[in-house]
Each structure stands twice: as C-alpha cells, then as structure tokens.
Amino acid sequence: MSDETTRENGAKVDAISTLSSEERAAIDAMPYEEAREKLVQAVKALEAGGLTLDQSMHQWELGEALAKRAQGLLASVRAKLDAAQAEQSATAATAGTQSNLES
C-alpha cells in the first residue's frame, strides 16, 4: 500500500497528510517572517469559517507545519545567542590578563 495519494490538482500528498511534498519543501525553506505571516493567514482562514472539512484540515495542518518551522527558527537563533553569550562570558573572564595577551 502506498503512503501517497494524488489530489485533484495532481499534487502528491501523504495518505496521512493534507500537505503536498511541494508545500512541505516550501515551508522548510521559509524565513521566519514569511512562516509567521502565512501562519496568521491560516489561522484567519480557520476563524472565518465557511471551509469544507477537507479545507479546514488542510489549513490546520498548514498552520501546524508553519508554527513548527517558526519555532525551529527561533530555537536556532536562541541557541546561537546562548553560545555567543557563553563565549563572551568566557572571554570576559580573561580580558586584560597576561594569558589573554599571549594568545
């Protein structure tokens, strides 16, 4: 049994997912600002109502993927900031000492 099905528009999607591989790839390449904006749009579409069940499921899954992307990007930035702060703290401890000048 295949894990992929084909949508009406011909896009391949996982049987358990409403997102196409193209949509997933696009989300994976999005910068934070774009992912956040598209997440806001997905939430607004769901809040507005009037969608079919399939459309609602697609918007929900799209929102989940966008939120995951945005959170991943924020976590990456946080890790970089933490590393920079740790490096700065380590450097500050030896600033102006003879051992720092010998390097």
C-alpha positions in Angstrom: 0.0 0.0 0.0 1.4 3.4 -1.0 1.9 6.2 1.6 1.0 8.7 -1.1 -2.3 9.8 -2.8 -3.0 12.3 -5.5 -5.1 15.4 -5.0 -7.5 16.7 -7.6 -4.8 19.2 -8.8 -2.3 16.3 -9.3 -0.1 17.1 -6.3 1.2 14.1 -4.4 0.4 14.0 -0.6 1.0 11.6 2.2 -2.1 9.5 2.9 -2.0 10.8 6.5 -1.2 14.3 5.5 -3.0 17.0 3.5 0.2 18.8 2.6 1.9 18.1 -0.6 5.7 17.4 -0.7 6.0 20.8 -2.6 4.2 22.6 0.3 6.4 20.9 2.8 9.5 21.8 0.9 8.4 25.4 0.6 7.7 25.6 4.3 11.1 24.1 5.1 12.8 26.9 3.1 10.8 29.8 4.5 12.3 32.5 6.6 10.8 33.2 9.9 8.8 36.3 8.9 7.1 34.5 5.9 6.3 31.4 8.0 4.8 33.7 10.7 2.7 35.7 8.2 1.4 32.5 6.5 0.5 31.1 9.9 -1.5 34.2 10.7 -3.3 33.8 7.3 -4.1 30.1 8.0 -5.5 31.0 11.5 -7.6 33.7 10.0 -9.0 31.4 7.3 -10.0 28.9 10.0 -11.5 31.5 12.2 -13.5 33.0 9.3 -15.2 29.6 8.8 -17.0 28.6 5.7 -14.4 26.0 4.8 -15.2 22.4 4.0 -13.9 19.7 6.3 -11.0 19.0 3.9 -10.1 22.6 3.5 -10.2 23.1 7.3 -7.9 20.1 7.8 -5.5 21.4 5.2 -5.5 24.9 6.8 -4.9 23.3 10.3 -2.1 21.1 9.1 -0.6 24.0 7.2 -0.7 26.1 10.4 0.9 23.3 12.4 3.8 23.0 9.9 4.3 26.7 9.7 4.3 27.0 13.5 6.8 24.2 13.7 9.0 26.0 11.2 8.8 29.3 13.0 9.6 27.7 16.4 12.5 25.8 14.9 14.0 29.0 13.5 13.5 30.8 16.8 15.1 27.9 18.7 18.1 28.1 16.3 18.5 31.8 16.9 18.2 31.3 20.7 21.0 28.6 20.6 23.3 30.9 18.7 22.6 33.8 21.1 23.3 31.5 24.1 26.5 30.3 22.5 27.6 33.9 21.8 26.8 34.9 25.4 28.8 31.9 26.8 31.7 32.8 24.6 31.6 36.4 25.7 31.5 35.4 29.3 34.5 33.1 28.9 36.4 35.8 27.1 35.5 38.5 29.7 36.9 36.3 32.4 40.4 36.6 30.9 40.2 40.1 29.3 43.2 42.2 30.1 45.1 39.4 31.7 48.6 38.3 30.7 47.3 34.9 29.4 44.9 36.7 27.1 47.7 38.8 25.7 49.9 35.8 25.0 47.5 34.2 22.6 
